Amino acid sequence: MRAKIYVIAVIMPVILGGMGAMSTAQGTLSWGTVQVTNNNEDDYRPSLYNGTVAWDGRDGTAQNDFEIYYWDGSTIQQITNNLRADTEPSLYNGKIAWQHHDGSDKEIYYWNGSTTQQITNNGAWDADPSLYNAKIAWWGSDGSDMEIYYWNGSTTQPITNTNASEQHPSLYKGKIAWNSADGAPDYDEEIWYWNGSTTQRITNNSTGDRYPSLYNGEIAWEGGGTAAVNCEIHYWDGSTIHQITNNSVHDTAPSLYNGKIAWQGYDGSDYEIYYWDGSTIHQVTNNNTDDISPSLYMNQFGIHIAFVHYDGNDKEIFLTTALIPLMKDITVYPSGNAAVTWESIEGESYDVLYADGLYDEGSLIWSAVTDIVGQAGTTTWEDVNTPSTGARYYKVKDDTSGLYTYDTVGIMWEEVPVGRSLVSTPFIPYDDSLDSVIDDQLTGSTIKFFSDTIEKWDNASSNYLRAWYNTSTGVWEDWTTPGAPPQFGFDEDVGYWITILVFNPPQDICLVGKVSNTDRTIAIAQGRNLCGTAYPMEVTLDDSELLDCGFTGNAINFFSDNIEWWNAGISNYDRVWYDTGAGQWKNWDGTPATKQLVPCEGFWINVLVFNTPFTWICPKPYSEPPND
């Protein structure tokens, strides 16, 4: 609840001769560019992820010898070193997939951050890998034509089996888009999409559609022309196709991220990089040499595009960034009013937008408080109409650039009755200390035995850590060591016991923080794990992907891992298990389960001693804020 100051390191732009930036419409974006490579060899095909870049480049030893390189934001590491061509890298979270020519054909390789693994080993071509979360899609020859294949981390399955050639797959969260020749009478390529179980044809026309880029069930591609003449950029939002460009020159190589697209477009003399923000096209580069192969990524610091630029001698990798407003904190004052703080420029105009629901909760209308004058460093705005129940969400818009904060922040109220309650936070706290998250919202005392308490389960020791609120010092303290701070904070993805003593009143507590932009990754150990869901929306057990991640079910409840929710009304647990015989979640008594993972509720995940611990990746149940 109290503000915490963070210092963020930002790469400052360098000035590049001949490279400028301009916007083609309202909302001027200011792009700062850094040169990632600077050598005498050509570097190609960058793949960008969260400020890190992978690419393939010549190492100077042979004309057709390309190696894979990786830049972690400060240092370049050479991943491969051989006399063959290693090309087409795909980067995700510090891991890289690529294609390697072994002297007779191409095979798929994967580097997990430390070791390299050969994924395919056959006499056919396997090429153009797309990596997401340690899983890979690619196209390969089946002896007669090209098909799409998918490696789930352990086994490979064919996704297509047709008489046409399928190529250029793009993978996202177990779903794949690709282009396929559709045969007579047009013999052109069309865009197809596999949602993990069924295949859907997206385009059906007489012109070529190719090079799809997939993100969260949406696809961008180039189409409408030949492979080298007057293609346009198109975008499928999951239901409708939109044409983004409409001109007489070639637009190609789209890269999609959260409804935004970067691509290379011909300006009459060379290729430049362009960016579409969902409504407006911005020209990112403007010079006299080619800028090609864009790779787009967005995070809390800005819009990032890696691309290839010819520097007058050879091709090099560059990274350009348009900084967006950085959300710094959300807090609630003693008056009950929420206040949001963001990084700002003195004198610049900002809007604060707020809503009482997220995008996927039906029709959502953001209200706006406009023309807030920015202060030097940071600006804080107080919501004098903060609701005292339910939830509210906030984001900030920079009126000069037209950009919004990457992070959405929020508040959510939770009723905590007298007795014991399992509670978790639905947000990512800026400061996870009990003094910040809970502060004085529970009843404290000068004597610990008369104070409400918070407990955290320690799986390793099979014991609880406990804290109480000392009203004489105004801070939370450890239960066992007088005057010492608590041994834990109030973290996301974790459940906590809150105990309100019988002679103290029930409380409505307000939990605040960032709305998670990503899927949640939670280590589930053998034994009892006290968890929470760091989402402000419900997640059904079927959508939780617990089973896909390693939760062990059984045809008999006593041999299945289980989930427990505390039921204060009966002073006992409601328990759910997965019946592998029936293929469904069930209550302990065998009836169909209706329990869900609910915001602000804690729950136990119990892994039996003869079952296997696992890492749970719980998918984000809303489309915005954006995902990685």
N, C-alpha and C positions, 0 to 999 in steps of 0.2 A: 504493500500500500504506500510506502514511502519511496520517493524517487531515488534512483541510483544512477550515477554518471558513468557513461562508457566512453572510452576513447577508441575511435575507429581509424585504422590506417587505410588511406586511400591512395592508390597509385596516381601520381600527378601526370598530366599529359606532357608529351614532348612535341616540339614543333617539327613537322616534316615538310621539307621543301616540296612545293607543288601540290601538297594535300590540303584541301580546305573542307569546310562543311557548310551545307546550306539546306534550307527546308523548302519544300515545294508548296507548302500551304501554311495555314495558321498554326501557332504553337511551335515556336522555334526551339529546336533541340540543340544543345551545345555538346559537341562530341570531343572528348579528349582521347588521344591515340598514343599507344605505346608500341614500340617495335620489339617483337618477341625474338626474332632471329636476325642476325647480321653476319652473313658469311658470304662466300663466293660460290655457293652451290644453290640450286633451285630447291625451294621448299613448297610443298603442295598440300592441299586437302586438309585444312585444319578441322578439328572436332573440339568443341568448347564445352566445358562443364564447370560452372561455379568458380570462374577465375583461373582455371587451369586449361591447358591446350595440348592436344596430341596432333601430330601431323606426320607425313612422310616426306623425306628429303634425300637428295643425293649425298653420299658421303665422300665423293671424289675418287673412288677406287675403280669404278667401271661405269660405262654409259648407262646400263640398265640396272644398276645396283641402287636400290632405294632402301632406306632404313626407317624405323619408327622412332620418333622422338616425343618426349613428354616434358612440358614446362609446368611446374607446380606453383607458379606465381612469382618465383624468384630464380630458380635454377633449372637448366635444361639437362635432361637425362636421356641418353641414348638407350633405347630398349632392345633393339636388335643389332646384330653385328655379324653380317655374313656377306656372301658375294651374290646373293639373289635379290629379287625385288620383293620388298615388304611394303605394301601400300594400303590405301583405303582404311585408315584407322577410324574406329568408333570409340569414343571415350565416355565413361560413366563413373563418377565418384572414384577417381584414381585408378580405374581399371580400363584396359584397352583390348579391343578385338581388332584383328586386321587379316588381310589375305597375304599369303606367302607363296611365291612361285618356287616349286621344289625342283625345277629342271624339266618337268614333263607336264605338270598342271598346277593349278592353284589350290591351296588348302587354307583352312581357317585356323587361326591361332588366337590364344587368349592369355593376357598377362594380368594376374590378379593383384598387382602391386608389388610383388616380390618374385614370383616364379612364373614361367611360361608353360602353357599347356597346348598341345596340338589337339584341336577339336575334331577335325576330319582327316582321314588318311585313306584315300582311294585313288583310282585312276581317272577320275572325272574332275572337271573344274568346279570349285566352290569359291564364290567371290562375293564381294560387296556386303560385308557383315554389318549388322546394326546391333548395338549392345544396349541393354537396359538391365540394371540390377543383377549382374552376373548371369544373364541369359542372353542368347544370341540368335538372331535370324539372319539368313543369307540365301542366295540363290545358287543352285548347283545343277549340274547336268545329270539326268537319269539315263543317259545313253541315247535319247532321241530328241529331247528338248530340255529347257531349263525349268526347274521347279523351285518352290520356296520351302526351306527347311527351318526348323526351330529346335534349339538346344536349351533345355530347361535347367541346366546346371549339372545334369547327370546323364540324360538320355536325349537322343535326337529323334524327332518325328517329322515326317513330310506333311506340310500343310496343304500343298496342292498336288494334283495328279491329273494333268490334262494333256492334250495334244498341242498346246500352245506354249510359248516361252514366257515364263514369269520371271521378272527381274526387279532389282532395286528395292528390296524390302526396307521398311522403316518400322522399328519395334518400339512399343511403349506399353509397359505394364501388362505384358502377356498378350498384347493385341498387335496385329501386323497389317500394314498397308503395302501394296506393291502395284506395279504396272504389268499388264499382260496383253499380248497380241490377241486380237479378237477374231482373226481369220477373215474369210470372205464375207461381204464383198469389199470391205474397206481396208483390211489388213493393217489396221492401226493399233496403237496401244490404248488400253483403258485402265482406269484405276479400280482396284479391288481392295476389300477390307475384311479381315478375319477378326472377329470379336472375342476369340478364345474358344468358340464352339461352332459358329456358323459363318459362312462367307457371303458377303454382300457386294454386288457390283455397284460402284459409285457413279461412273460415267458411262455414257452410251451415245457416241457420236461418230462422225466420220473423220476426225482429226486426231493426231497423236496426243495422248495424255501420259506423262511420264515423270519420273523422279519425285515420288510422293514423300512428304515429310509429315509424320504422324505425331500428334500430341493429344492425350486425354480424349480419344474418340473423335478428334477433328483432323482434317487432312488438308495440306496445301500441296499444289503440284504445278508444273508447267504444262501448257496445252494450247491447242488451237492453231498451231503452225507445224512446220516441219521440224526436224531435230535441230536445225541451226538458223531458221528464219522465222521471225515474227511470232514466237510463242508468247503467251500471256500467262500471268499468275492467277491461279484459281484457288478457291478455298471452300471446303465443305465443313459446315459448322455442326455436323451430326444429323442434319435434316435437309438443309438447303445449300445449293452450290452458288457461290458468289464469284464474279469475275473482278479481280482486284486491279489489274492493269488493263488499259485499252489504248494502244498506240500502234505505231507502224514499225517499231523496232523490237529487238529480241529481249525478252525477260525470261530468266532461267535460274535454275539452282535454288529453289526456295528452301528456307529453313523456318519451321514453325515453332513457336513457343507461346502457350497460353493465349491463343487467339491473335497473336502478333506474328508478322512475317518479315524476314529479311531475304533479299535476293540480289542477283546481279542483273543489271539492265544496260543495254547499249544506248549511249547518248548521242550517237552519230559519228563518234570518232574512236571511242573505246568503251570498255565496261566500267560501270560505277556500282557502288553498293547503295541499295534503297531499303527503306524500312516502312512498314505499314503498321500503325498503332491501333488498328481496329476501325479507324474512320479516315485517317489522313495519311498520305504518302509523304515521307521525308527522304530527301537525297542526303546520304551520309557522307559520301566522298565526291570530290569534284577536282579532277586533275587530268593530265594528258596521257596516263598509262593505265593499263588494265587493273581493276580491282575485282577479284573473282572469289568464288567458293565461300560464301558467307556461312557462318555457323552462329546461331542466335541463342542467347541465354539471358534470363532475367533473375535477379536476386534483390535483396533489400538495399543494395547499393546503387543499382542502376540497370540500364539496358546495355548488354554487352554483345558485340559482334566481332568474331575472329574472321579474318579474311586473308587472301593472298594479294600482295601488291608488288608490282615490278618497280624496283628502286633505281632503274637505269643501268643496272649491272646484271641482276638476276632476280628471281622471285623470292620474296621473304614473307614471313608471317607477321601480321599486325593484329592488334586488339584495340578496338575503339569502344568507348563507354559514354553514354549519356547519363549523368548522375540524376537520380530521382530524390525527392524529399525523403529523408531518413527518419522514420518514427523512432523516438527515443524512450518514451515512457507513457504509461497511463496510471493514474492514481485516483483515489477517492478521498476528498477532503472530509473533515469531521462533520461538515454540513450535509454530507451525502451526495454532493455534486462531483461528477467525474471531471477530470482534467487530462487532456492529452498534450504531450510535448513532442515537438519535432525539430529537426535540424533546419535552420532557416537562414536566409540572406536578408540583411537589414534593408528595409524599405520595399522588399518584394511582396507581392500580393498573394495570399493563400486563401483557399476555401477549406472548411471542415465539413465533411459529409458524415451523416449519421443515419442509422436505421435500426429497427428493433428485430431484425431477422437477417439470416444469411441468404445467399443467392438461391439455394436449392429449397428454400422453405416457401415456395410459391412465388406469387408476384411481389417483387420487392421494389420499393420506391425510396431512394436516398433523399433525405432532406439536406439542405446546405445552408451553412452560415458563410457568407461570402465576404471577400475583400478584407481579410484580416491582414494587417500590416506586419510583416516579419520583423523580428528583432535580430540583433547581432548574435550569432551562435545558435540559440534555440528560441523557440516561441512556445508559450503555453496558452491553451484556450480552455476555459471552464464552461461546462455544460450546466447552466443554471436550472435546466428542466430535466435533470437526470431522473429516470424512473426508479422507484424504490422496490419494484418487483420485476421479475422477468430478466431480460437481457437488452443490451444496446451495444452497437458496434460503430467504430469510427475509422475513417481514413482521411488523408489530407491531399489536396490537389495544389500543385504549383501553377498559378495562373499564367506565368510567363511561358513555361515549357508545355503546359497542358498535361504534365505527368502526375500520376498519383503515387502515394507511398506504396511500396511493395507490401508492407505489412498492414493488415487490418488489426486493430486492437478492440477489446471489448470488456464489458462487465457482465456478470451474471450473479443474481441473488439466489441463495440457497437457504431453506429453512432447516435449522438444526434443533431438534426437539430435546427435551430433558432425557437423559440416559446416554446410551452409547450409539453412535452413528458412524457408518463408514462413509467417508467423504473424500473426493479428489477434486483437483482443479481442472476446468475445461480449457484452460489457456496455458501459454508458456510464460511464466512470470519473468519480468525483467530482473527482479531481485527475488530469489527463492527463500530468503530468510523468513522465519516465522514473524519477526518484527515487521517485515514488509507485507507479507501476504495476509496474515491474520491480524497482527497488531493488537488493538484492544477490543476487538469485536466479540470476544468471549469474556466471561466474568473472571477476573483475577482476584488476588488477595495478597496480603502481606505474609500469609501462612500458606504453604503449598497445599496442605490438606483441604483447604477451603476454596481452592482455585479450580476452574475447569481445566482440563488437560488435553493434550494431543499426543498420540502414540504412533510410532512407526515400527513396523515389523522388520526385523533383521533375519533374513532367511538363513544366513550362514551360521548364526549363533542360536537360532530358534528362540529368540527373545525380543521383547519390545524395548525401544528407546522411548523415553517419556519426557515431556516438557510442561511447564506451568507458567502462568503469567503473574509476575511479581509487580503489584501495583505501587510498591514503594520505590522501585527503580524504573518502572514503565517499560520493562523489557521481558521477553521470554527467557526462562532459565532451565538448565538441565535439572531433572528430578533428583538425581543421585549426588551431584556435586554442587554444594551451595555456591551461588554466585557465578557459576560457570555458564557459558552460552549453551544452547541446545546442541546435541550431537547430530542434528539433521535439520534440513530445510523442508519447505513445502513444495516438492517438485512435481512436474508434469509426469503423467503415466504411472503414478504411485497412489495407492490408497492409504488413508490415515483414519485412525480411530479418534473421533472427538467425543469426549465425555463431558456432559453438562450435569453437574451435581443436582441432586433432588431439591436442594434449597436455593438453587440459582435459576434464573429465568431462561426459557428457550431463546434462541437468537436467530435473526436473519443476517447471515454473513454475505459480504460482497466479495467475489473473487474476480480478479482483473489480470490482464496480460495480453500477449499477442495471440491471435488466432493462428493455429498451426498451418503453415504453408505446405507441409510435407506429410507423407505417410509416417506413422509412428513406429519406431523400431524398439522393441522391448525384449530384453533377455528373460526368458522363463526358465528358472532352474528347477531341478528335481526337488520336490517338497512343496511347501506352501509359499505362494507369491501374492502379495497384497498389491493389487494393480488399480489403475484408474484409466479412463479414456480422456486424453487431452484434446477432445473435440467438443465444441458447444452444440453438437447435434447427436442424436441417437444413432447407434450402429447396431444393426441386427446381427445375430450370431451367424446367420448364413453369409452375411456380407463382411464379417470380421476377418475372414481368411485364416482363422485359427487352425482349421483342419489342414489347409494347404501348407501351413508353416510348421506343422509337426505335432499338434495336439492329437493325442492318441485316443481313439474311440474303441468300442468293443461291443459285442452283442449282449454282454452282461454288464450291468452298471458298475459292479464292484471292481471290474478290471479296466474301466475307462477313466481317463483323466476327467476332472470335473470342475465346475465353476460354482461359487457360492456367493450369494448376496445376503446380507444381514437383514432379517425381518424383525424390527423392534416390536411389532404387535404380538408376536409369539415368542420373542426372545430366543430366536433360533434362526437357522439359515434356510433359505430356499436354494436347493441344489439342482444343477442341470448337468447332464452328461450327453455324450453322442453315441447313439445306437447305430453301429455299423450294419447290423442286420436290416433295420428299417431305413437306414440312410437319412436319419433326421435327429435333431436335438430333442431331448426329452427331459421332463422333470424326473426326479429321483424315483417317483412312483410309477413311471412308465407312460404317463400321459404326455401329449405333445407340449413342448416348451414354448412359451410366448415371451420369456424374459429377453431384454435387450441391454446393451451397454448404454447407460444413460449419463448425460452430463452431470457432473458433481458427485456421482456415486462411486464409491470404491467397491471392489469385489475381489474375491480370491480365485486364482487359477492354481489348481492342485495337480501336480504331476506325480503320479504314483512311482514308487521306488523301482519297479520293474519296467517303467516306461522311460522314454528318452526326453531330456530337456531340449529346448528349441528356442530359436529367435523368432519372435512374433512381429511381423510387419503388418500393422493394422492400417488398411487403406483409408484415406481421407474421404469422408462421406459427402463432400460438397465440391463443386467445381472451382469456386473462388473463395478465398484467396488462392493464388496460383500454386502449382506443384512443380518438383524438380523433374 
